[in-house]
Each structure stands twice: as structure tokens, then as C-alpha cells.
Amino acid sequence: MAVRRPGLIALFDNSCLLPVLTDYDYVFSENGLVAHKDGKLIGIESLKSFIANDQLKLNELITYFSCYYFNRGTFMEFRSGMINVSPIGRNCSQEERDDFEKYDKIHNVIPKMVSVLREKFAHLNLTFSIGGQISFDVFPQGWDKTYCLRYLEEFQEIHFFGDKSYKGGNDHEIYYPNETAEQCTSLFLAKQA
């Protein structure tokens, strides 16, 4: 059996992954919508082909941000396969990021915003996925981390590990919390014979 280098699936855009493209057999950014094999682009999908700008009414999203005192700019980042929405803004400092995360745990800013937007845009069949400290992602149903599996049909066994595997988290669709725990136990904590 050939030993392979691990693959990498990431939500963020491809520019962050350029330095590691050749370190992995497969690199999938933006939930697998931008796919590389051995450092070469093998597939790309665009949100623009799925949803027209007039359907999204992005300006309506901005009204939700004005309710909070911690606005730092770049509230929406339009990526190839998703829109990343950050109530505090992606331009915040690490300290502000940490403070917002604490605030959000108490006041549920992101879950409340996701709930409102999920209802408002239900007709577009979008997924609202919470991930990271300060943001959530919006993308068409099915464009989650399972999307990259179409490039991996040759493999009989795939192990995935994620930190947001709860319902609504950005790893939930590809693996559930108990399955991640079982994998970690069997692969890393199994008793030595």
C-alpha cells in the first residue's frame, strides 16, 4: 500500500494556501470549490454562476452590522464559492477578535444573525455555516466541505478532522462530532499491541 501525503481542506481563499500547495497531494480551498492536485489547479466553481447579485441584496446585510458598536470594516468578503460575513469586520485586531468571540459567546451575535438571514434568504437554498472566531460563511447547499469528495473517488478510506463538527458548524456536513472522536481514538489513542 502506498503512503500518501495528507490532503488539506480549508474554508479560506486560495491566496492563503499558495505557500503549501506542493506540500500536499490535494489542496482544497473555499470548501473544495477551488481544487488542486500536486500543485496544479484541477477544478474551480464560482458563486457568481449560482446566484445573481440582485438576488442577494447585500446592502440589506449591512443594516445588521450597524446595530453593533464594534464595526472594524470588511464585513463581507465575496470569495469564489462563498460569502464570508463578519459582524465585527475582518479588519479587527487579534485583541478585538478575542474580545468579540467572548462577547458573541454571551450575546449570540452570530447565531442570531444567521437565524435572521437563513429565514430571509430561505428561497435561495443557502447554507449558513459558523466557523472561526468572528464570522460565518454563506454558500449554496451542497457546496460545503463534502464538495471536494468528487475529486477523491479513487480513495477507499478518507479521514477528516474538524473543530466545528456540531450542527451549524463548518465541519458538520462532512463529519459529525462522535465520528471525529472515534477516529482520533482509533488512530492515535489505540493501545499498542
C-alpha positions as CSV (number, residue, x, y, z in Angstrom):
1,M,0.0,0.0,0.0
2,A,1.4,3.4,-1.0
3,V,1.6,6.0,1.7
4,R,0.2,9.3,0.7
5,R,0.8,12.8,2.0
6,P,-2.3,14.2,3.6
7,G,-4.7,16.5,1.8
8,L,-5.9,19.8,3.1
9,I,-9.4,21.3,3.1
10,A,-9.8,24.9,4.1
11,L,-12.6,27.5,4.1
12,F,-10.4,30.5,3.4
13,D,-9.4,31.7,0.0
14,N,-6.6,30.2,-2.2
15,S,-4.1,33.0,-1.6
16,C,-3.6,31.8,2.0
17,L,-2.8,28.3,0.7
18,L,-0.3,29.2,-2.1
19,P,2.7,28.5,0.1
20,V,1.6,25.0,0.9
21,L,0.2,23.8,-2.5
22,T,3.1,21.4,-3.1
23,D,3.2,20.1,0.4
24,Y,0.1,18.0,-0.1
25,D,-1.3,15.7,-2.8
26,Y,-4.6,17.6,-2.7
27,V,-5.4,21.1,-1.5
28,F,-9.0,22.3,-1.5
29,S,-9.7,25.9,-0.6
30,E,-13.1,27.5,-0.2
31,N,-14.8,24.2,0.8
32,G,-13.2,22.4,-2.1
33,L,-14.6,24.7,-4.8
34,V,-11.0,25.6,-5.7
35,A,-9.2,22.2,-6.1
36,H,-5.5,21.5,-6.6
37,K,-3.7,18.2,-7.2
38,D,0.1,18.1,-7.0
39,G,0.1,21.9,-7.0
40,K,-2.0,22.2,-10.2
41,L,-5.5,23.6,-10.4
42,I,-8.0,20.8,-11.3
43,G,-11.3,22.5,-10.6
44,I,-13.0,25.7,-9.7
45,E,-16.6,26.8,-9.1
46,S,-17.9,30.3,-8.7
47,L,-20.8,31.6,-6.6
48,K,-21.4,34.2,-9.3
49,S,-22.6,31.3,-11.6
50,F,-25.2,30.3,-9.0
51,I,-26.6,33.5,-7.5
52,A,-27.2,36.8,-9.2
53,N,-26.3,40.0,-7.3
54,D,-29.9,41.2,-7.3
55,Q,-31.0,38.1,-5.5
56,L,-28.6,38.6,-2.6
57,K,-29.4,42.2,-1.8
58,L,-26.1,42.5,0.1
59,N,-26.9,46.1,1.2
60,E,-29.6,44.6,3.5
61,L,-27.0,42.7,5.3
62,I,-25.1,45.9,6.2
63,T,-28.1,47.1,8.3
64,Y,-27.4,44.2,10.7
65,F,-23.9,45.4,11.2
66,S,-24.9,48.9,12.2
67,C,-26.5,47.6,15.4
68,Y,-23.2,46.8,17.0
69,Y,-20.5,49.1,18.4
70,F,-17.6,47.0,17.2
71,N,-17.5,47.7,13.5
72,R,-14.0,47.4,12.0
73,G,-14.6,47.2,8.3
74,T,-14.7,44.4,5.6
75,F,-17.9,42.9,6.9
76,M,-18.5,40.8,3.8
77,E,-15.8,39.1,1.7
78,F,-17.1,37.7,-1.6
79,R,-15.0,34.7,-2.4
80,S,-15.2,32.2,-5.3
81,G,-17.6,29.9,-3.6
82,M,-19.0,31.7,-0.6
83,I,-19.6,35.0,1.1
84,N,-17.8,35.3,4.4
85,V,-19.7,37.5,6.8
86,S,-18.1,39.1,9.9
87,P,-20.2,41.2,12.2
88,I,-17.1,42.8,13.7
89,G,-15.3,43.1,10.4
90,R,-12.2,41.2,9.1
91,N,-10.0,44.2,9.7
92,C,-10.1,43.8,13.5
93,S,-7.0,43.3,15.6
94,Q,-6.3,40.0,17.3
95,E,-7.3,41.6,20.6
96,E,-10.6,42.8,19.1
97,R,-11.2,39.3,17.6
98,D,-10.7,37.7,21.0
99,D,-13.0,40.3,22.7
100,F,-15.7,39.8,20.1
101,E,-15.5,36.0,20.5
102,K,-16.2,36.4,24.2
103,Y,-19.0,38.9,23.6
104,D,-20.5,36.6,21.0
105,K,-20.5,33.6,23.4
106,I,-22.6,35.7,25.8
107,H,-24.8,37.6,23.4
108,N,-25.0,35.1,20.4
109,V,-24.5,37.8,17.8
110,I,-23.5,35.4,15.1
111,P,-26.2,32.7,15.8
112,K,-28.9,35.4,15.9
113,M,-27.7,37.0,12.6
114,V,-27.5,33.5,11.0
115,S,-31.1,32.8,12.1
116,V,-32.5,36.0,10.7
117,L,-30.6,35.7,7.4
118,R,-31.4,32.0,7.0
119,E,-35.1,32.9,7.1
120,K,-34.8,36.0,4.9
121,F,-32.9,34.1,2.2
122,A,-34.6,30.7,2.5
123,H,-35.8,30.8,-1.1
124,L,-32.2,30.7,-2.3
125,N,-31.3,27.4,-0.7
126,L,-28.2,28.7,1.0
127,T,-26.3,27.2,3.9
128,F,-25.1,29.4,6.7
129,S,-22.2,27.9,8.4
130,I,-20.5,29.2,11.6
131,G,-16.7,28.8,11.7
132,G,-13.8,30.6,13.3
133,Q,-13.9,33.3,15.9
134,I,-15.6,36.2,14.1
135,S,-17.6,35.1,11.1
136,F,-19.9,32.7,9.3
137,D,-20.0,31.6,5.7
138,V,-22.9,31.7,3.2
139,F,-22.9,29.3,0.2
140,P,-25.3,27.2,-1.9
141,Q,-26.5,23.9,-0.3
142,G,-24.1,21.1,-1.2
143,W,-21.1,23.5,-1.5
144,D,-19.8,22.5,1.9
145,K,-16.7,20.5,2.6
146,T,-18.2,17.4,1.1
147,Y,-17.8,19.1,-2.3
148,C,-14.2,18.1,-2.5
149,L,-15.1,14.4,-2.3
150,R,-15.8,14.4,-6.1
151,Y,-12.1,14.7,-6.7
152,L,-11.3,11.8,-4.3
153,E,-13.3,8.9,-5.7
154,E,-10.2,6.7,-6.2
155,F,-9.7,6.5,-2.4
156,Q,-11.4,3.8,-0.3
157,E,-10.6,5.4,3.0
158,I,-10.5,9.1,3.9
159,H,-10.0,10.6,7.4
160,F,-11.3,14.1,8.1
161,F,-10.8,16.1,11.3
162,G,-12.5,19.3,12.1
163,D,-13.1,21.5,15.1
164,K,-16.6,22.8,14.1
165,S,-18.4,19.5,13.6
166,Y,-21.5,20.5,15.6
167,K,-24.8,21.2,13.7
168,G,-24.3,24.6,12.0
169,G,-20.5,24.4,12.2
170,N,-18.4,24.4,9.1
171,D,-17.3,20.8,9.5
172,H,-20.6,19.2,10.3
173,E,-21.6,18.1,6.8
174,I,-18.5,16.1,6.3
175,Y,-18.2,14.6,9.7
176,Y,-20.2,14.5,12.9
177,P,-18.6,15.1,16.4
178,N,-18.8,11.5,17.5
179,E,-17.2,10.2,14.3
180,T,-14.3,12.6,14.7
181,A,-13.8,11.5,18.3
182,E,-13.9,7.8,17.3
183,Q,-11.3,8.4,14.6
184,C,-9.0,10.2,16.9
185,T,-9.3,7.4,19.5
186,S,-8.7,4.6,17.0
187,L,-5.9,6.3,15.0
188,F,-4.0,8.0,17.8
189,L,-5.0,6.5,21.2
190,A,-5.4,2.8,20.3
191,K,-3.4,0.5,22.6
192,Q,-0.1,-0.7,21.2
193,A,-0.1,-4.5,20.7
